[in-house]
Amino acid sequence: MTPEDQRLWATLTHVGGIFFNLLVPLVAYFVLRDRGQFVREHTRVALNFHITMAIAYFAGGLTSVLGVGFLVIAAAAVVSIVFGIMAAVAANQGQFYKYPLSIEFVKS
């Protein structure tokens, strides 16, 4: 895969994560991980971040009974959108990006 294609797919992975949460980074990681180091790293960090966000959404859902869960879900949504945009911009510029607040489930 050419460097331009790797940048494109890495960018699309981050943008897709904003709209479809865990689904796009998961599929992208398994389909694109052998296509180049740049796209492999971006799909891996996007997958780790969206697994972390899925846990935050789940925790927010559990604590919504107490009334604070809606704040957790809203905060996770804002964080997901902001960091997803930052990651997509970095990928499009050919730079590596590490999501803050991300737990590393999938190792390099």
C-alpha positions as a Markdown table, in Angstrom:
| # | Residue | x | y | z |
|---|---|---|---|---|
| 1 | Met | 0.0 | 0.0 | 0.0 |
| 2 | Thr | 1.4 | 3.4 | -0.9 |
| 3 | Pro | 2.0 | 6.0 | 1.8 |
| 4 | Glu | -0.9 | 8.1 | 0.5 |
| 5 | Asp | -3.2 | 5.2 | 0.7 |
| 6 | Gln | -2.0 | 4.4 | 4.3 |
| 7 | Arg | -2.7 | 8.0 | 5.3 |
| 8 | Leu | -6.2 | 7.9 | 3.7 |
| 9 | Trp | -7.2 | 4.6 | 5.4 |
| 10 | Ala | -5.7 | 5.8 | 8.8 |
| 11 | Thr | -7.8 | 9.0 | 8.5 |
| 12 | Leu | -10.9 | 7.1 | 7.6 |
| 13 | Thr | -10.4 | 4.8 | 10.5 |
| 14 | His | -10.4 | 7.7 | 13.0 |
| 15 | Val | -13.3 | 9.4 | 11.3 |
| 16 | Gly | -15.3 | 6.1 | 11.2 |
| 17 | Gly | -14.6 | 5.6 | 14.9 |
| 18 | Ile | -16.4 | 8.9 | 15.6 |
| 19 | Phe | -19.5 | 7.8 | 13.9 |
| 20 | Phe | -19.5 | 4.0 | 14.5 |
| 21 | Asn | -17.5 | 3.8 | 17.7 |
| 22 | Leu | -15.8 | 0.4 | 17.9 |
| 23 | Leu | -17.0 | -1.2 | 14.6 |
| 24 | Val | -14.8 | 0.7 | 12.1 |
| 25 | Pro | -11.5 | 0.5 | 14.0 |
| 26 | Leu | -12.1 | -3.2 | 14.7 |
| 27 | Val | -12.7 | -4.1 | 11.1 |
| 28 | Ala | -9.9 | -1.7 | 9.9 |
| 29 | Tyr | -7.4 | -3.3 | 12.2 |
| 30 | Phe | -8.1 | -6.8 | 11.1 |
| 31 | Val | -8.3 | -5.9 | 7.4 |
| 32 | Leu | -5.4 | -3.4 | 7.2 |
| 33 | Arg | -2.9 | -4.4 | 9.8 |
| 34 | Asp | -0.6 | -6.1 | 7.3 |
| 35 | Arg | -0.7 | -3.3 | 4.7 |
| 36 | Gly | 2.0 | -1.1 | 6.3 |
| 37 | Gln | 3.4 | 0.1 | 9.6 |
| 38 | Phe | 1.7 | 3.5 | 9.5 |
| 39 | Val | -1.8 | 2.2 | 8.9 |
| 40 | Arg | -1.2 | -0.7 | 11.4 |
| 41 | Glu | -0.3 | 1.8 | 14.2 |
| 42 | His | -3.2 | 4.1 | 13.5 |
| 43 | Thr | -5.8 | 1.3 | 13.4 |
| 44 | Arg | -4.3 | -0.2 | 16.6 |
| 45 | Val | -4.4 | 3.0 | 18.6 |
| 46 | Ala | -7.9 | 3.8 | 17.3 |
| 47 | Leu | -9.1 | 0.3 | 18.3 |
| 48 | Asn | -7.6 | 0.7 | 21.8 |
| 49 | Phe | -9.2 | 4.1 | 22.2 |
| 50 | His | -12.6 | 3.0 | 21.1 |
| 51 | Ile | -12.5 | -0.1 | 23.4 |
| 52 | Thr | -11.7 | 2.3 | 26.2 |
| 53 | Met | -14.6 | 4.5 | 25.2 |
| 54 | Ala | -16.9 | 1.5 | 25.0 |
| 55 | Ile | -16.0 | 0.7 | 28.6 |
| 56 | Ala | -16.7 | 4.3 | 29.5 |
| 57 | Tyr | -20.1 | 4.1 | 27.8 |
| 58 | Phe | -20.9 | 0.9 | 29.6 |
| 59 | Ala | -19.9 | 2.4 | 33.0 |
| 60 | Gly | -22.0 | 5.4 | 32.2 |
| 61 | Gly | -24.9 | 3.2 | 31.4 |
| 62 | Leu | -24.5 | 1.3 | 34.7 |
| 63 | Thr | -24.2 | 4.5 | 36.8 |
| 64 | Ser | -27.1 | 6.2 | 35.0 |
| 65 | Val | -29.3 | 4.7 | 37.7 |
| 66 | Leu | -27.6 | 7.0 | 40.1 |
| 67 | Gly | -28.0 | 10.0 | 37.9 |
| 68 | Val | -24.3 | 10.6 | 37.1 |
| 69 | Gly | -24.1 | 8.1 | 34.3 |
| 70 | Phe | -25.5 | 10.6 | 31.8 |
| 71 | Leu | -22.6 | 12.9 | 32.5 |
| 72 | Val | -20.1 | 10.1 | 32.0 |
| 73 | Ile | -21.7 | 9.2 | 28.7 |
| 74 | Ala | -21.8 | 12.8 | 27.5 |
| 75 | Ala | -18.2 | 13.3 | 28.6 |
| 76 | Ala | -17.1 | 10.1 | 26.8 |
| 77 | Ala | -18.9 | 11.3 | 23.6 |
| 78 | Val | -17.2 | 14.7 | 23.6 |
| 79 | Val | -13.8 | 13.1 | 24.3 |
| 80 | Ser | -14.4 | 10.6 | 21.5 |
| 81 | Ile | -15.3 | 13.3 | 19.0 |
| 82 | Val | -12.5 | 15.8 | 19.9 |
| 83 | Phe | -9.7 | 13.2 | 20.1 |
| 84 | Gly | -11.0 | 11.4 | 16.9 |
| 85 | Ile | -10.8 | 14.6 | 15.0 |
| 86 | Met | -7.3 | 15.3 | 16.3 |
| 87 | Ala | -6.2 | 11.8 | 15.4 |
| 88 | Ala | -7.7 | 12.1 | 11.9 |
| 89 | Val | -5.9 | 15.4 | 11.2 |
| 90 | Ala | -2.6 | 13.9 | 12.4 |
| 91 | Ala | -3.1 | 10.8 | 10.2 |
| 92 | Asn | -3.9 | 12.9 | 7.2 |
| 93 | Gln | -0.7 | 14.9 | 7.8 |
| 94 | Gly | 1.3 | 11.7 | 7.9 |
| 95 | Gln | 2.0 | 11.9 | 11.7 |
| 96 | Phe | 1.6 | 9.3 | 14.3 |
| 97 | Tyr | -0.9 | 10.0 | 17.1 |
| 98 | Lys | -1.5 | 8.5 | 20.5 |
| 99 | Tyr | -4.9 | 9.0 | 22.1 |
| 100 | Pro | -4.8 | 10.4 | 25.6 |
| 101 | Leu | -6.8 | 8.4 | 28.2 |
| 102 | Ser | -6.5 | 5.3 | 26.1 |
| 103 | Ile | -5.9 | 1.9 | 27.7 |
| 104 | Glu | -3.5 | -0.3 | 25.5 |
| 105 | Phe | -5.5 | -3.5 | 25.0 |
| 106 | Val | -3.9 | -4.4 | 21.6 |
| 107 | Lys | -0.1 | -4.3 | 21.8 |
| 108 | Ser | 2.2 | -3.4 | 18.9 |
